[in-house]
Amino acid sequence: MSLNPYLFFNGNCREALEFYAGIFGGTPDIMTADGMPPEYEVPDDQKDWVMHGSLKVRDGLLMASDSFTGTSDPMAGCGIQLDYPTAATAKEIFDKLADGGEITMAWERTFWSAGFGTLTDKFGIRWMIGCDEAPATA
């Protein structure tokens, strides 16, 4: 069994998946609406929208698509949490995801970890980034 987040966007899914690929590596697998059967009646201005996309991130998949109603609300009550072995690696990912977004908890040492922070990226996706490295003791 695997648990994979599925994100919805309003016409900018391809841009988001390419942004995440630039951070996490890999190449997004993207199926667009122009391949859907005619009975789905996709408007011409949405033919290049993402019907289904995925990106391998570590041991899981980040899956996504555009909401063809164009009314996908930003995430609420949910976030994607990633842990990395070291604070240095986690901080690098945190900074890249924060580019153009909003930091909601600045990256800092906590009582449970050498580093942790939260943010909402420029696509409205909420992230919690941490590390397995223990906090330094005084």
C-alpha positions in Angstrom: 0.0 0.0 0.0 1.1 3.5 -0.7 -0.3 6.8 0.4 0.1 9.6 -2.2 -1.2 13.1 -2.1 -3.3 14.2 -5.1 -3.3 18.0 -5.7 -5.8 20.0 -7.7 -5.0 23.2 -9.7 -7.0 25.7 -11.7 -5.2 25.5 -15.1 -1.6 25.7 -13.8 -1.0 22.1 -12.9 1.8 21.7 -15.5 3.6 24.7 -14.2 3.3 23.4 -10.6 4.6 19.9 -11.5 7.5 21.4 -13.4 8.3 23.6 -10.4 8.3 20.5 -8.1 10.4 18.5 -10.6 13.0 21.4 -10.4 13.1 20.9 -6.6 12.8 17.2 -6.2 14.3 16.0 -9.5 12.7 13.7 -12.0 10.4 14.4 -14.9 6.6 14.7 -14.5 4.4 12.2 -16.2 1.6 14.3 -17.7 -1.6 13.3 -19.6 -3.5 16.3 -21.0 -7.2 16.7 -21.7 -6.7 16.7 -25.5 -6.4 12.9 -25.3 -9.9 12.5 -23.7 -12.7 11.0 -25.7 -15.0 13.5 -27.5 -18.0 12.8 -25.2 -16.2 14.6 -22.4 -16.6 17.8 -24.4 -13.4 19.6 -23.1 -13.4 23.3 -24.1 -10.7 24.2 -26.6 -9.1 26.5 -24.0 -8.6 23.6 -21.6 -7.3 21.0 -24.0 -3.7 21.5 -22.7 -4.8 21.3 -19.1 -3.5 18.3 -17.1 -6.0 15.4 -16.8 -3.6 13.5 -14.7 0.0 14.1 -13.7 2.5 12.5 -11.4 6.0 13.0 -10.1 8.2 10.5 -8.2 9.3 12.1 -5.0 11.5 9.9 -2.9 9.5 6.7 -2.3 6.1 8.1 -3.2 4.2 9.9 -5.9 3.0 13.4 -6.0 -0.1 13.2 -8.2 -2.1 16.2 -9.5 -4.5 17.4 -12.1 -6.3 20.6 -13.2 -9.9 21.0 -11.9 -11.8 21.3 -15.1 -14.6 23.3 -13.3 -11.9 25.8 -12.5 -13.1 26.0 -8.9 -10.6 24.0 -6.9 -10.2 25.8 -3.6 -6.7 26.1 -2.0 -5.8 23.4 0.5 -7.5 23.7 3.8 -6.9 21.5 6.8 -4.1 19.5 5.1 -0.5 19.9 4.2 2.3 17.7 2.7 4.9 16.8 5.2 8.5 15.7 4.2 11.4 14.7 6.4 15.0 14.5 5.3 18.0 12.9 7.0 19.8 16.2 7.6 18.8 19.7 8.5 21.0 21.1 5.7 19.1 19.0 3.0 15.7 19.8 4.5 16.5 23.6 4.7 17.5 23.6 1.0 14.1 22.0 0.0 12.3 24.4 2.3 13.9 27.4 0.7 13.2 26.2 -2.8 9.5 25.5 -2.0 9.2 28.9 -0.3 10.4 30.8 -3.4 7.4 33.0 -4.4 5.3 31.6 -1.6 4.6 32.5 2.1 6.5 31.1 5.1 4.1 30.4 7.9 6.7 29.1 10.4 10.3 30.1 9.8 12.9 27.4 9.5 14.3 26.8 13.0 15.6 24.3 15.4 12.9 22.9 17.6 12.8 20.7 20.7 12.2 17.6 18.5 14.4 18.3 15.4 17.5 20.2 14.2 15.2 22.0 11.8 11.5 22.4 10.9 9.4 24.9 9.0 6.1 25.4 7.3 5.1 27.3 4.2 2.5 27.7 1.5 4.1 27.6 -1.9 3.2 30.0 -4.8 0.5 27.5 -6.0 -1.3 27.5 -2.6 0.0 24.1 -1.5 0.9 23.8 2.2 4.2 22.1 3.2 5.7 21.0 6.4 9.5 20.3 6.0 11.6 18.7 8.7 14.5 16.5 9.3 15.5 13.3 11.2 18.5 15.0 12.7 18.2 15.5 16.5 18.4 19.0 17.9 21.8 20.0 19.3 22.0 19.8 23.1 23.3 22.7 25.1 
